[in-house]
Amino acid sequence: MSTISPRDAKWREELRASMTAKERTAIARAKMPELDPDYRVTCSEEVNQGLSQEQALVEATRCLDCPDPQCMTGCPVSINIPGFIKNIERGEFSQATAVLKETSALPAVCGRVCPQERQCESRCIYNKMKREPVAIGYLERFAADYQRLHGINEEIARPDSNGIKIAVIGSGPAGLSFAGDMAKRGYEVTVFEALHQIGGVLKYGIPEYRLPNAVVDVEIDALKELGVTFIKDCIVGKTLSYEDLENQGFKGIFVASGAGLPRFMGIKGENLIGVMSSNEYLTRINLMGAGHKGWDTPVLLGKRVAVIGGGNTAMDSVRTARRMGAEVAMIVYRRSEAEMPARLEEVRHAKEEGVTFMTLSNPIEYLGDENGRVNKMRVQRMKLGEPDASGRRSPVPIEGAIDEIDVDIVIVSVGVSPNPLIPHSFSGLDISQKGTITVNDNLESSIPMLFAGGDIVRGGATVILAMGDGRKAAAAMHEKLSK
């Protein structure tokens, strides 16, 4: 179904056929409409508003339909990128969505939060021409949103069951991707989620202004239509044991429990009131409604908020702090802005929303008042030295360059570790020194038919890499069960 009439579709097809590559490359990349910064810091409305139909049609026309599409090599879930884009160009929007869903369980999510600039778009041939790449992420979002926004009820064909029960531990992107692929193959899939909402980090970690819960819920509903069963408030390792899963007849298990254990820096004053992890801060607000009307979940509020770190979670935290009333919200990062792992768009949005960036700065101590609440931080000024193992230049302290800065909330966002509950609940499971589950090339653990992927294996990664693990594990488990 499409809003493009047959006449217009024919006209567009003729236009497309008549356009030269030079004419296509002369078209400027689409600009994403966004909410005004002064308004968006007052609410949780989504900042990026999505391309209009006309913008999407024009942007899709930029695709050169390369005979060897390198963009696909940059996609961890192997989306047929030229295929869905060419359907958009023809005005076949629902068909574009169908192409996306052949390989991706969460296209509307990926179109919003995946780092396309480092993946598919980084391989676009336009980069060799010194031009902006095709806006693959914007087009993915447009296609995925089309059915939802136009009230189109997609008929999902549920495959015949093969009678084999599969358990998934965790309902984040890795678990959802795995569940979708296994359900399509006819397996009876049950997803166990420890929290009271399905979605994992998509719900508790990513704010509504970047990824609305309603968008996530639509993707989850599609998996339910495929036959996936979801069980909430169930902690595997506490509520259920590995032996319980075996006794219930599950023939394969995929662990996708993520990395929800926050890291701290181990500096003096981290136990003061007002110093918290980004995990706690975002979970209270995103998942448990803290600070919103009708919710009783407490969360500390401050006028001067410092967020320690330079990744996407740090940007989510500092931008959330602005929306929670912080007059001064600052990013404190020990390297320069060029070394920040956060997406460029997130950095730009943070700056537009009034966030201060204190780069080449590293906290060394937090100070508190007579009530034990943080009120200052001591910051060591840094300079860049030689590159380290990550390829980024190492921060080196500048002797004697220490500043004291007033703060009333500190949010630490310097990384996460896997929650040890799942790994230590399974006897005989090999675990790395970092607490991650050790797996082989097919993502199978030391326990036969127990696979794992996402952050519980990687220790921290992007949504799309976790989804790629889910797809890979599903293919490997299916192959093993089919023998």
PEQUI-V522526 format. One line per field, one symbol per residue. phi: phi as a letter, one per 20 degrees, with the letter a starting at -180 (. if undefined). psi: psi as a letter, one per 30 degrees, with the letter a starting at -180 (. if undefined). burial: b if it has 24 or more other ideal C-beta (glycine too) atoms within 12 Angstrom, else e. A space follows every 50 residues. Layout:
# PEQUI-V522526
phi=???
psi=???
burial=???
This chain:
# PEQUI-V522526
phi=.beefgfffffffffffefegfffffffffdffcffgfeffebdffffen ffgfgffffffffelgfcffgffedfdlfffffffffffenefffffffg ffccfcfffffedfegfdcgffefffffemcffgfffffffgfffgfffd meefedeefffeneecdcdodfgfffffgfffffenfedcdddfeecepl ffeeddfffdbfgfffffffffffffofddcelcefocfcdgfffffenf ebcdecemcdefdcemdfnfeffodbefgffffgefedmgndgnddffbf dbecdddepcefffffffffgffeofecccedcfdeffeffffgffffff ffenfeddelccfdaddcefemdfcbcedefccedffdffnefffcfegn ecddcfbcbcdecdpccfffgfgeedfnefcffenefecefemeefegmd dbanffdenqbegffffffffffffffgfffef
psi=klfkleeeeeeeeeeeffkleeeeffkkkkkkkllkeeefffagkkekfl kleeeeeeefffkghkfijfeffgjfghkieeeeeeeeefgieeeeeeee fefkfheeeefefkieffcefffkffefghlklkieeeeeeeeefeeefg gkjkjjjklkkggkkkkkjkgaeeeeeeeeeeefggljkkkkkelgkkfb ffefeklefejkeeeeeeeeeeeeffgkkkjlhjjkfdekleeeeeffgk fkkjjhfaigjlklfhlkgfglkfjlleeeeeeeeeeggkflkfkgkkkk llfjkkkjlgaeeeeeeeeeeefggkejkkkjkfaleffkflkeeeeeee efggkkjilhkkkfkkklafggkkflkkkkkllkblkafffkkkkkkjkf iklkkklfkkjkiglllkkfeeeffjkgkkklffglkklafggkafkkgj lllaffeffkaleeeeeeeeeeeeeeeeeeff.
burial=ebebeeeeeeebeeebeeeeeeebbebebbebeebeeeebbeebebbbbb bebebbbbbbbbbbbeeebbbbebbbbbbbbbbbbbbbbbbbbbbbbbbb bebbbbbbbbbbbbbbbbbbbbbbbbeeeeeebbbbbbbbbbbbbbbbbe eeebeeeeeeeeebbbbbbbbbbbbbbbbbbbbbbebbbbbbbbbebbbb bbbbbbbbbbbbbebbbbbbbbbbebbbbbbeebebbeebbbeebeeeeb bbbbbbbbbbbbbbbebebbebebbbbbbbbbbbbbbeebbeeeeeeebb bbebbbbbbbbbbbbbbbbbbbbbebebbbbbbbbebebbbbbebbbebb bebbbbbbbbbbbbbbbeeeeeebbbbbbbbbeeeeeeeeeeeebeeeee eebebbbbbbbbbbbbbbbebbbebbeebebeeebbbbbeebbbbebebb bbbbbbbbbbbbbbbbbbbbbbbbbbbbeebee
